[in-house]
Amino acid sequence: MTAENHDFLPLTEALAELNKDILGKDSSAACYASSTAYARAATGAIPVQKFGRTYFVRRSDIPLIASRLPLGRRRHAYPAA
């Protein structure tokens, strides 16, 4: 990555960092869904830069993104038949 784009990271990596922090505190906690994040990014609800087909976010915007995304719901495992 060039020096001017060093503070950008892909949206999926930003979500992975957020979810890692959440799951580090509580392993059964709800996480952020990538499908919701991409939909919100496409509508402009979260700040992103699109380079080609990939959405990038600034590292400094990660807390803002976390505040604008809803946490997903945990799906319960179905019992084995």
Protein Blocks (a to p, Z undefined) as FASTA:
>chain_A
ZZklmmgccfklmmmmmmmmmmmmomkbccddfklmmmmmmnopaccddehjbccddfkl
mmmmmmmpccdddddddddZZ
